[in-house]
Amino acid sequence: MSMDIVCLERDAVDASFRRPAIDHRWTEFPVSTEADILTRLAEADVAIVNKVRLGAADIARLPRLKMVAIAATGADNVDLEACRARGVVVSNVRGYALHAVPEHALMLMLALRRRLLDYVADVRAGRWARSDSFCLLDHPIGDLHGATLGIVGRGGLGDGVARLAAAFGMRILYAEHKGAVAVRSGYTAFETVLAEADVLSLHCPLTPATRGLIGAAELAAMKQTAVLVNTARGGLVDEAALADALRRRRLAGAATDVLSAEPPRNGNALLADDIPNLIVTPHVAWASREAMQALADQVIDNIEAFAAGAPRNRLA
């Protein structure tokens, strides 16, 4: 039986999708919005999605849909319960960015601790040329060596960051779940990690339990000299509280590759130009050439496995 496969967001992955080794018809669209879903998936057996939202109402009106192949790890844009109720298989991709995201996170840590952007801006503004000394020392610099790294989320990405950080000589603390009654072996109480971390790096999924995980109270519990790095999901952090903490110098710096709404068409508290030692990158931590190709290959692997009657990487 031929399978109708529709890729809704082809431009989201800058890599080559090999065609599945099954009888199929392939249709792709550069981008899609929620308003496009019902029309474009009306005849689809398999939908390939990246970030477009596929809700319960959409699932109910797509009787032919049998599989959702998510071209990402995060699945907060797909109503998994609705898919389970309808018997729609959902598979995501895993482990494709085990080098890309940790490298990006370490880059951000280094840039924050060594005040990279501030010094680059000073040089471009001619401040070094006008200096009375051979160097500029206007922004305090901190090493990663000897610093404590708190990691929230102990999956492949958190472990990857830990490996790189250990090579720099950092002390690693894995945070236990916030509000946990007991602390598991190999973990440290969430509150202790907040208090001791010189760098706090987020690598957990966005769920109802983790939304707003880092708010005003958590930021206040951190060292004034600490920095926050988020390469996970924007919704983990109260962005207005973070902007306020940075402006008040309550936190030494922050870097985020993600925002609560992407792209930030209606602005965002972290896009103001008066926030010191803040780096915002446009959700590209995952997007090395190597990682994107691994993602594209795994999407097709998932579809072929489903067609063979042995779905893999199932979420529903």
C-alpha positions, 0 to 999 in steps of 0.5 A, a space after each residue: 500500500 502506498 503511503 502519502 507523506 507530507 512534510 509541513 516545514 521543509 525549510 526548518 531543516 537545512 539538510 537532505 531528506 532521503 526518500 523512504 524505501 517504501 512505496 510512497 508519495 512525497 509532498 513538502 511545503 517550505 513553511 506551514 501555519 496552523 491554518 494550513 494543517 487541515 488542507 495540507 494533511 487532508 490526504 496524508 498518512 504521515 505528517 512530518 512536523 517541526 514546530 507547527 502546532 498539531 492540536 486535538 481539534 486537528 487530529 480529530 479532523 484528519 481521519 487518514 493520519 496514521 503517524 506524526 514524525 516530529 523533526 525534533 526532540 521536543 514534542 510540546 507542539 503535538 497533542 500526544 493524548 489526542 494522538 494516543 486516543 486516535 491511535 496515531 503513532 508519534 515518533 521524535 528524533 533523539 540524540 542527533 545534537 549530542 555534540 552540537 548543543 553541548 558545544 553551543 552551551 559551552 560557547 555561551 558559558 565562555 562568552 559570558 564568563 569572559 565577557 566576550 561581547 563586551 570586549 569586542 564592542 569596546 575594541 570596535 568602539 575604539 576604547 582599546 586604542 584610547 587606553 592608557 594601559 596595554 589592555 582593558 580591564 573594565 569587565 570582570 573575567 571569570 574562568 570556567 576552571 574551578 567553577 561549579 556548573 549546575 545542570 538541570 536535566 540529565 539526558 544526553 545533552 546534559 551529560 554532553 555538557 558535563 563531559 565538556 565542562 569536566 574537560 575545562 576543570 569544572 565541578 559538576 552538580 546535577 540538580 534533583 527535580 524542583 520540590 522533590 522529597 528525596 534526592 537521588 544518588 548522583 544528584 544534588 537538591 535543586 535549591 543547593 544547586 541554585 545556591 552553589 552554581 557559578 553557571 546554571 545550564 538548563 537541559 530539561 524538556 518543557 512540561 507543565 511541571 517545568 514551565 516557569 522553572 526559573 523565576 524571580 525566587 530562583 534567580 534571587 537564590 543564585 549567586 550574584 556572580 553566577 550566569 544562566 544558560 538556557 539551550 532547552 526551551 524558553 518557557 522554562 524561564 520567567 523572561 521578565 524576571 530574568 531581564 529585571 535580575 540582569 538590569 539590577 545586577 542581581 545576576 552576572 549574566 545570561 545566555 539563551 538560545 530559546 524564547 517563549 515564543 519563536 520567532 518573537 514577532 511581538 517582542 520579548 522582555 529579553 530583546 531590550 537593548 539595555 540588558 547587560 551581559 545578555 546573549 540571545 541566539 536564534 534557536 540555533 544550538 542544534 543546527 550544525 550541518 552534521 546535526 541537521 543531517 543526522 536529524 533528517 536521516 532519523 526522521 526517515 528511519 522513523 517513517 520506515 520503521 513505522 511502515 515496517 510495523 515496528 515504530 521506533 522512538 515512540 511518544 504515542 
